[in-house]
Amino acid sequence: MAISNFAVREHPTKVKVLNGLTMFCEHPGCEDPAGFLFRTGGGPISAYCRDHAQERAPRVGVTLPEPVGKALTTGW
């Protein structure tokens, strides 16, 4: 699915990092725990594991946030 640069600026995608097991990745065939929630504008929320989130992020023009625990332990 192609997304225009205008659409990304008009309705930016937001990503939330999850902490712990709350839901599973929505990618077909994946049963890994979801670690990231994606939402563009007022659209639906999608949950992805780290691997599938890393695939999805460039397609929607975002950089994945670092988990808070990792950022704190690396001095970020």
ChimeraX attribute file (.defattr): number of C-alpha atoms within 10 A of each C-alpha:
attribute: neighborCount
match mode: 1-to-1
recipient: residues
	/A:1	5
	/A:2	6
	/A:3	10
	/A:4	11
	/A:5	12
	/A:6	9
	/A:7	13
	/A:8	15
	/A:9	10
	/A:10	11
	/A:11	14
	/A:12	17
	/A:13	18
	/A:14	17
	/A:15	20
	/A:16	15
	/A:17	17
	/A:18	18
	/A:19	12
	/A:20	9
	/A:21	10
	/A:22	9
	/A:23	17
	/A:24	16
	/A:25	22
	/A:26	16
	/A:27	15
	/A:28	6
	/A:29	7
	/A:30	13
	/A:31	13
	/A:32	17
	/A:33	18
	/A:34	26
	/A:35	23
	/A:36	24
	/A:37	18
	/A:38	22
	/A:39	16
	/A:40	17
	/A:41	14
	/A:42	9
	/A:43	10
	/A:44	8
	/A:45	12
	/A:46	16
	/A:47	23
	/A:48	25
	/A:49	21
	/A:50	17
	/A:51	12
	/A:52	18
	/A:53	22
	/A:54	15
	/A:55	11
	/A:56	16
	/A:57	16
	/A:58	11
	/A:59	11
	/A:60	20
	/A:61	15
	/A:62	16
	/A:63	13
	/A:64	18
	/A:65	12
	/A:66	12
	/A:67	14
	/A:68	12
	/A:69	9
	/A:70	10
	/A:71	11
	/A:72	10
	/A:73	8
	/A:74	7
	/A:75	6
	/A:76	8
